[in-house]
Amino acid sequence: MSLSIVHYPHPTLQHRSRPIVRVDAKLREMAAEMIELMYENEGVGLAANQVDLPIRMFVANESGERGEGEEWVVINPVIDRPKGNESGQEGCLSVPGIYSQVKRPKTVRLQGYDLKGNEINVQLDGFLARVVQHEVDHLDGVMFFDRIGEESRREIEGALAEFETTFASLRNTGSIPDDAELARRLAKWEEAYT
Ligand SMILES: [Zn+2]
């Protein structure tokens, strides 16, 4: 299979993904492809929604470089114990070129599972805490610019509108299926993995 990154305002980005109940070779392949796409596009994280998959899984590497830093594949992530508050710049592979300051808890606890079924239970802070919160937001259908103030939102409104125009024309030419077809595809994945 071959995954590709979907851009705002693709409907799957607003979809709340369901927990994964089955890990098989195909799912491991999807995770590997997501890691590949993340590095290729110079990202530090990628959530399943961003490759049009309605399942709770993300990949991340805060270094953004293969072979450097720690590479994460997290299944069914849960975040809790938020502490502190910090503003930091965020961008997103689903809206390349758009950046904004986003205020988030400074430290969080991340729980979940890796691809082998090992439990993950870690306290995160700094940039990785931000990346993980951004990715878990995706799984709930939330984009980083859903979390910014009105003023910051106005600054990126024009750029977002350009993505909306591009999306509309891709739809018109049939490159992106209509909502009903997308919903059918998501339902198929949900049936297989959630
Ligand atoms: Zn993102």
Residues whose N, C-alpha, C, O or C-beta is under 5 A from the ligand:
A	BS01	ZN	G91 C92 L93
